[in-house]
Each structure stands twice: as C-alpha cells, then as structure tokens.
Amino acid sequence: MTKTTLKYAETTDNVGYSDVLSDVMSSMRISGSVLINEDYAPPWGVTIPNAERLRTVMKLGSGVRVVAFHFVKRGYIGVTPDGVDSTTVESGEMAICFGGLPHRVSQGMDKKSVSAEALLTGGKNPFQPDARNKARSTSLMCGVFMMRNVELNPLFLSLPPVLHVSAQRPGRLHNLPGVLNWMTQEAEQITPGRLYVIERLLELLCAEVLRAHLENSTTESGWFSGLKDPVVGRALSMIHSRPGELWTVNRLAQGVAMSPSRFAARFSAALGDSPMAYVTKWRMNVAGRLLGESKQGVGEIAADVGYENVAAFTRAFKRHLGVPPATWRSCQYQ
C-alpha cells in the first residue's frame, strides 16, 4: 500500500493510516460506459433489465456487476424498479440503481415503453422530440458502472437499491457537478481521444457519487456512518491498512484508546457486525481479489490475509463466498 505522511494521534498501538474509502473503492476496479445520450418527448418510457441480464447483453464476464445510472440534463424522469415506489429525478440529479432490479425510466403516465436492449442494438428512439414538443422534452444520459469484487464489499453492500443524488452544486467532499459537466461536454462533441477521456471520467463520476453519499448520509448506523465515526473509522483504518495482522478485539481497542467492551459495542452498533466478523469478511474480500488478479498460490494468499493454516482459510472462504478458493479463481474471468 502507498505510504503516506498522515499520522494518527499518538496511541499505544499506532499501525499507520489507511484511506478506507479509497481502499474499498479501488477494490471494486470500477469502469463504466455511456449507453444512451438522447432527448425524449413525453409521454415515454424505457425499460432496463436487471443487472444479470444487462451484463449478458453487454457480453461481460461473470465476475462483473453492472450498475445502471441515469443523469437528467434537462426535464425530469421517474425511476421505478419492479415492486418499488417510483423516484422522481429532476434536472441536475442522478439515480444510480445499485440494487440491480429491472426498472422503468419514464415521463408521463403512458404505459408504452421501449426496451433498452432494443435501443442498444441499433433501434430507433421512438420518442425523439420535434419542434412542437422540444420544450417539454427530457434530455437524458444513461450508462453503467462495471464493478468487480462486490461480494463482501462493505461499501457496496451498504448502498440503497436506488441512490438519488444531486449534482447541482459541489460539496465539501466532492465535485460531482464538475465531473458531470466535463463528461457532458466530451459526450456532445467529436474530439480526438474522447472515448478514452469519457471512460476515465466515468471512474471519477462513480467515486464522486460515493463521496457525495458519504457527505450527505444521515443514518445513525451502517458502513458510511461508521466511517465518519472517529473511533470506528479509526479502527477501520487499522484493519484496512493491515488486513493480515493478527487482529483481536483487545488489539483494536488498544489502537483506539478504548476499553474492549465499549469498543466492541460501539463498532457493532455502527456497522451491524462485530469487529472480528468485519475483519474476516474484509480478509475474504482481499483474498477473492488476489485469487482473481494474481498468480499467487492459495497458501501464499492465505498467509497474506492472516491465516497460517490453509485448511482453516479454505473453510472460511467457502463459508463466506460459497465455493472453495480454487473454484472461485477459475470462475472470476469467464
């Protein structure tokens, strides 16, 4: 992990600093693609398949999770996942469908819809506005974020099924409007290298969405609230800095200068997991990435994440991810 000059306040157990949000976002290997950048005259509707079907349509590997997003440049839309109440998204706002449910993007009450699959395979937009209804039309940019290693990823698992964010003004932790303005400009002009630039901007866009959610999150429990808690956040930094360390509740409590019982209660109340359950899950996430992205042997990976006994590591891995390490490795990039 890259070294940093940032330091903890002096404690009895200083293990260094880890930017937990960067670590968890980086682990997902985020990329993206813009799929739709068009205007629609009401009434209209576009149906989006679930994450698995969308992955198949895009011919992506089995280890990829596809997350649809919708950015309203002008007008407004309703985003309605199957079996869930509709969310109204207005100009300058985004909806990101982390839950992966099939959903309908629409304006107006008409039930007529076209499938996103038809549009993506070259179908004509039947709701293209003309001079009569241009002023009432909605301008929409839709695309996907592609993510890996979302199993046991605490950030991904804590996100709502539909995340509704405003991109109208920058915040203390993000510049979401700046990234979207830049991406919109690139998408609407033909310039050398534009596709490469848009791909990089999509990575930034996802990061800024997540930083905006961190800034605006008001829940009293969950991973984002835990990250903002000075005690729990510091413990998370310790764990992410050295996932293979021989962590115990006592060791972590010592690092945050708190009694073990008070620390364990505060950690569990914030995250819904005990400290050691979180340690194990993050170790399995790290091990899954190493299995998919490196040529290290299972024994070496087990040691890297704190297991001297390969059999114990294999049991823990299968318990959390459903298959043995070797099977996981063979399936990641099919």
C-alpha positions as CSV (number, residue, x, y, z in Angstrom):
1,M,0.0,0.0,0.0
2,T,1.3,3.5,-0.8
3,K,2.9,5.2,2.1
4,T,1.5,8.5,3.5
5,T,2.8,11.3,5.7
6,L,-0.6,11.4,7.5
7,K,-0.3,10.2,11.1
8,Y,-2.6,9.1,13.8
9,A,-2.7,10.9,17.1
10,E,-0.3,9.2,19.4
11,T,-1.7,6.0,20.9
12,T,-0.5,2.8,22.4
13,D,-0.8,0.9,19.1
14,N,-0.1,3.0,16.1
15,V,-0.3,1.0,12.9
16,G,-0.4,3.8,10.4
17,Y,-3.1,5.4,8.3
18,S,-5.3,3.9,5.6
19,D,-7.7,5.9,3.4
20,V,-10.5,3.3,3.8
21,L,-12.8,4.8,1.2
22,S,-10.1,4.8,-1.4
23,D,-9.2,1.2,-0.4
24,V,-12.7,-0.1,-0.8
25,M,-13.5,1.8,-4.0
26,S,-10.2,0.7,-5.6
27,S,-11.0,-2.9,-4.7
28,M,-14.1,-2.8,-7.0
29,R,-12.0,-2.0,-10.1
30,I,-14.7,0.5,-11.3
31,S,-15.1,1.2,-15.0
32,G,-18.1,2.5,-17.0
33,S,-19.8,3.1,-20.3
34,V,-22.3,5.7,-21.6
35,L,-25.2,3.8,-23.3
36,I,-27.8,6.5,-24.0
37,N,-27.4,10.2,-24.6
38,E,-30.7,11.4,-26.1
39,D,-33.8,13.5,-25.8
40,Y,-37.3,12.1,-25.1
41,A,-40.7,13.8,-25.7
42,P,-43.4,12.8,-23.2
43,P,-45.1,10.5,-22.7
44,W,-42.3,8.0,-23.0
45,G,-40.7,5.1,-21.2
46,V,-37.6,2.9,-21.4
47,T,-37.3,-0.4,-19.6
48,I,-34.0,-1.5,-18.2
49,P,-33.3,-5.2,-17.5
50,N,-31.9,-6.5,-14.2
51,A,-28.1,-6.4,-13.5
52,E,-27.6,-10.0,-14.6
53,R,-29.4,-9.6,-17.9
54,L,-27.7,-6.3,-18.6
55,R,-24.3,-8.0,-18.0
56,T,-25.3,-10.6,-20.6
57,V,-26.4,-8.1,-23.1
58,M,-23.1,-6.2,-22.8
59,K,-21.2,-9.5,-23.1
60,L,-19.3,-9.0,-19.9
61,G,-17.6,-11.7,-17.7
62,S,-19.4,-13.5,-14.9
63,G,-17.3,-11.6,-12.3
64,V,-18.7,-8.2,-13.3
65,R,-21.6,-6.4,-11.5
66,V,-23.4,-3.9,-13.8
67,V,-25.0,-0.9,-12.1
68,A,-27.2,1.3,-14.3
69,F,-27.2,5.1,-13.8
70,H,-29.4,7.9,-15.1
71,F,-28.4,11.6,-15.2
72,V,-31.1,14.2,-16.1
73,K,-29.6,17.1,-18.0
74,R,-33.0,18.7,-18.6
75,G,-36.5,18.0,-17.6
76,Y,-37.4,15.2,-15.1
77,I,-37.9,11.4,-15.0
78,G,-39.5,8.7,-12.9
79,V,-37.3,5.7,-12.0
80,T,-39.5,2.8,-11.0
81,P,-37.8,-0.5,-10.0
82,D,-40.1,-3.6,-10.1
83,G,-42.1,-3.7,-6.9
84,V,-40.6,-0.5,-5.5
85,D,-42.1,3.0,-5.3
86,S,-41.0,5.4,-8.1
87,T,-38.3,8.0,-7.5
88,T,-38.6,11.4,-9.3
89,V,-35.3,12.6,-10.6
90,E,-35.1,16.2,-11.7
91,S,-32.7,18.3,-13.8
92,G,-29.2,18.2,-12.4
93,E,-29.8,15.0,-10.4
94,M,-28.8,11.3,-10.8
95,A,-30.3,7.9,-9.9
96,I,-27.9,5.0,-9.6
97,C,-29.5,1.6,-9.3
98,F,-27.1,-0.3,-7.1
99,G,-29.8,-2.9,-6.2
100,G,-29.7,-4.3,-9.8
101,L,-33.5,-4.6,-10.1
102,P,-35.2,-4.3,-13.5
103,H,-36.7,-0.8,-13.7
104,R,-38.6,1.7,-15.9
105,V,-37.4,5.2,-16.7
106,S,-40.2,7.3,-17.9
107,Q,-42.0,10.6,-18.1
108,G,-45.8,10.8,-18.2
109,M,-48.4,8.1,-17.3
110,D,-48.5,6.4,-20.7
111,K,-47.6,2.7,-20.4
112,K,-45.9,2.5,-23.8
113,S,-42.2,1.7,-23.4
114,V,-39.3,0.6,-25.5
115,S,-36.7,-1.7,-24.1
116,A,-33.1,-0.6,-23.5
117,E,-32.0,-3.7,-25.3
118,A,-33.7,-2.5,-28.5
119,L,-32.1,0.9,-28.3
120,L,-28.6,-0.7,-27.6
121,T,-28.9,-3.0,-30.6
122,G,-29.5,-0.1,-33.0
123,G,-33.2,0.5,-32.6
124,K,-34.6,4.0,-33.3
125,N,-35.7,6.2,-30.4
126,P,-39.5,6.4,-31.0
127,F,-39.8,9.3,-28.6
128,Q,-37.5,11.7,-30.4
129,P,-38.9,15.3,-29.9
130,D,-39.7,17.6,-32.8
131,A,-40.2,21.4,-33.0
132,R,-43.7,21.1,-31.4
133,N,-42.6,19.3,-28.2
134,K,-38.9,20.1,-27.8
135,A,-39.5,22.5,-25.0
136,R,-41.3,19.7,-22.9
137,S,-38.7,17.0,-23.7
138,T,-36.2,15.5,-21.3
139,S,-32.5,15.3,-22.0
140,L,-31.0,12.2,-20.5
141,M,-27.6,10.5,-20.2
142,C,-27.8,6.8,-19.1
143,G,-25.0,4.4,-18.7
144,V,-23.5,1.7,-16.4
145,F,-20.7,1.4,-13.9
146,M,-19.0,-2.0,-14.1
147,M,-17.7,-3.3,-10.8
148,R,-15.8,-6.4,-9.6
149,N,-15.3,-7.9,-6.2
150,V,-18.6,-6.6,-4.8
151,E,-19.1,-9.8,-2.7
152,L,-18.4,-8.9,0.9
153,N,-17.5,-5.3,-0.1
154,P,-18.9,-3.3,2.9
155,L,-19.4,-0.1,0.8
156,F,-21.4,-1.8,-2.0
157,L,-23.5,-3.8,0.5
158,S,-24.4,-0.7,2.4
159,L,-25.7,1.3,-0.6
160,P,-29.5,1.7,-1.1
161,P,-31.2,0.0,-4.1
162,V,-31.6,3.3,-5.8
163,L,-29.3,6.1,-4.8
164,H,-30.7,9.6,-5.6
165,V,-28.1,12.3,-5.6
166,S,-28.0,16.0,-6.6
167,A,-25.2,17.3,-8.9
168,Q,-26.3,20.9,-8.8
169,R,-23.5,22.1,-6.5
170,P,-20.2,20.8,-5.3
171,G,-19.8,19.7,-1.7
172,R,-17.1,19.7,0.9
173,L,-16.0,16.2,-0.1
174,H,-16.9,16.1,-3.8
175,N,-17.1,18.0,-7.1
176,L,-19.8,15.9,-8.7
177,P,-21.1,18.8,-10.9
178,G,-17.6,19.5,-12.3
179,V,-17.2,15.8,-13.4
180,L,-20.7,15.7,-15.0
181,N,-20.2,18.9,-16.8
182,W,-16.9,17.7,-18.2
183,M,-18.4,14.4,-19.2
184,T,-21.4,16.0,-20.9
185,Q,-19.1,18.3,-22.9
186,E,-17.0,15.3,-24.1
187,A,-20.1,13.3,-25.0
188,E,-21.5,16.0,-27.1
189,Q,-18.5,16.8,-29.3
190,I,-16.2,14.8,-31.6
191,T,-12.7,15.3,-30.4
192,P,-9.6,13.1,-30.5
193,G,-9.4,10.7,-27.5
194,R,-12.9,11.5,-26.3
195,L,-13.9,7.8,-25.7
196,Y,-10.8,7.3,-23.5
197,V,-11.5,10.5,-21.6
198,I,-15.2,9.6,-21.0
199,E,-14.1,6.2,-19.7
200,R,-11.8,7.8,-17.2
201,L,-14.4,10.4,-16.2
202,L,-16.9,7.6,-15.5
203,E,-14.5,6.2,-12.9
204,L,-14.3,9.6,-11.4
205,L,-18.1,10.0,-11.6
206,C,-18.7,6.9,-9.6
207,A,-16.1,8.0,-7.0
208,E,-17.8,11.4,-6.7
209,V,-21.2,9.8,-6.3
210,L,-20.0,7.7,-3.4
211,R,-18.2,10.7,-1.8
212,A,-21.4,12.8,-2.1
213,H,-23.3,9.9,-0.4
214,L,-20.7,9.8,2.3
215,E,-21.1,13.5,2.9
216,N,-24.9,13.5,2.8
217,S,-25.5,10.3,4.7
218,T,-27.5,11.0,7.9
219,T,-28.2,7.4,9.1
220,E,-27.1,6.5,12.6
221,S,-25.8,3.1,11.6
222,G,-24.2,1.5,8.5
223,W,-20.8,1.4,6.9
224,F,-20.9,5.1,5.8
225,S,-21.9,6.3,9.3
226,G,-19.2,4.0,10.8
227,L,-16.6,5.6,8.5
228,K,-17.5,9.0,9.9
229,D,-17.4,7.9,13.5
230,P,-14.0,8.9,14.9
231,V,-13.5,5.7,16.9
232,V,-15.0,3.2,14.4
233,G,-13.4,5.0,11.4
234,R,-10.0,4.7,13.0
235,A,-10.5,1.0,13.7
236,L,-11.5,0.5,10.0
237,S,-8.3,2.3,9.0
238,M,-6.3,-0.1,11.1
239,I,-8.0,-3.1,9.6
240,H,-7.7,-1.9,6.0
241,S,-4.1,-0.9,6.5
242,R,-3.1,-4.4,7.5
243,P,-5.8,-7.0,6.9
244,G,-3.3,-9.8,7.6
245,E,-2.4,-8.5,11.0
246,L,-3.2,-10.8,14.0
247,W,-6.1,-8.6,15.0
248,T,-8.1,-9.2,18.2
249,V,-10.8,-7.0,19.8
250,N,-8.2,-6.1,22.5
251,R,-5.6,-5.1,19.9
252,L,-8.1,-2.9,18.0
253,A,-9.5,-1.4,21.2
254,Q,-6.0,-0.6,22.3
255,G,-5.4,1.2,19.0
256,V,-8.4,3.5,19.5
257,A,-7.7,4.0,23.3
258,M,-10.9,2.5,24.5
259,S,-11.9,-0.5,26.7
260,P,-12.5,-3.7,24.7
261,S,-16.2,-4.0,25.8
262,R,-17.0,-0.3,24.9
263,F,-15.2,-0.5,21.6
264,A,-16.9,-3.8,20.6
265,A,-20.3,-2.4,21.4
266,R,-19.7,0.9,19.5
267,F,-18.3,-0.9,16.5
268,S,-21.2,-3.4,16.4
269,A,-23.8,-0.7,16.8
270,A,-22.3,1.3,13.9
271,L,-21.7,-1.5,11.4
272,G,-24.1,-4.3,12.5
273,D,-21.0,-6.7,12.6
274,S,-18.7,-7.4,15.4
275,P,-15.1,-6.2,14.9
276,M,-13.8,-9.7,14.2
277,A,-16.6,-10.6,11.8
278,Y,-15.7,-7.4,9.9
279,V,-12.0,-8.4,9.9
280,T,-12.9,-11.9,8.5
281,K,-15.2,-10.6,5.8
282,W,-12.7,-8.0,4.6
283,R,-9.9,-10.6,4.6
284,M,-12.1,-12.8,2.4
285,N,-12.7,-9.9,0.0
286,V,-9.0,-9.3,-0.3
287,A,-8.4,-13.0,-0.8
288,G,-11.0,-13.1,-3.6
289,R,-9.3,-10.2,-5.4
290,L,-5.9,-11.9,-5.1
291,L,-7.3,-15.1,-6.4
292,G,-8.7,-13.4,-9.4
293,E,-6.0,-10.9,-10.2
294,S,-2.7,-12.6,-9.2
295,K,-0.8,-15.8,-9.7
296,Q,-0.1,-16.3,-6.0
297,G,-0.8,-19.8,-4.6
298,V,-3.7,-20.4,-2.2
299,G,-1.2,-20.9,0.7
300,E,0.5,-17.6,0.0
301,I,-2.8,-15.7,-0.2
302,A,-4.0,-17.4,3.0
303,A,-0.8,-16.1,4.8
304,D,-1.3,-12.6,3.3
305,V,-4.7,-12.3,4.9
306,G,-3.7,-13.7,8.3
307,Y,-4.1,-17.5,8.0
308,E,-1.2,-19.8,8.8
309,N,-3.5,-22.8,8.2
310,V,-4.6,-23.3,4.6
311,A,-7.4,-25.6,5.6
312,A,-8.9,-23.0,8.0
313,F,-8.6,-20.4,5.3
314,T,-10.4,-22.6,2.8
315,R,-13.2,-23.3,5.2
316,A,-13.6,-19.6,6.0
317,F,-13.5,-18.7,2.3
318,K,-16.1,-21.2,1.3
319,R,-18.4,-20.2,4.2
320,H,-18.4,-16.6,3.1
321,L,-18.2,-16.9,-0.7
322,G,-19.9,-20.2,-1.3
323,V,-17.1,-22.0,-3.1
324,P,-13.5,-23.1,-2.4
325,P,-10.7,-20.7,-3.4
326,A,-9.7,-22.8,-6.5
327,T,-13.2,-22.8,-7.8
328,W,-13.5,-19.0,-7.2
329,R,-10.3,-18.4,-9.1
330,S,-11.5,-20.4,-12.1
331,C,-14.8,-18.6,-12.3
332,Q,-13.7,-15.0,-12.0
333,Y,-12.9,-14.2,-15.6
334,Q,-15.2,-16.5,-17.6
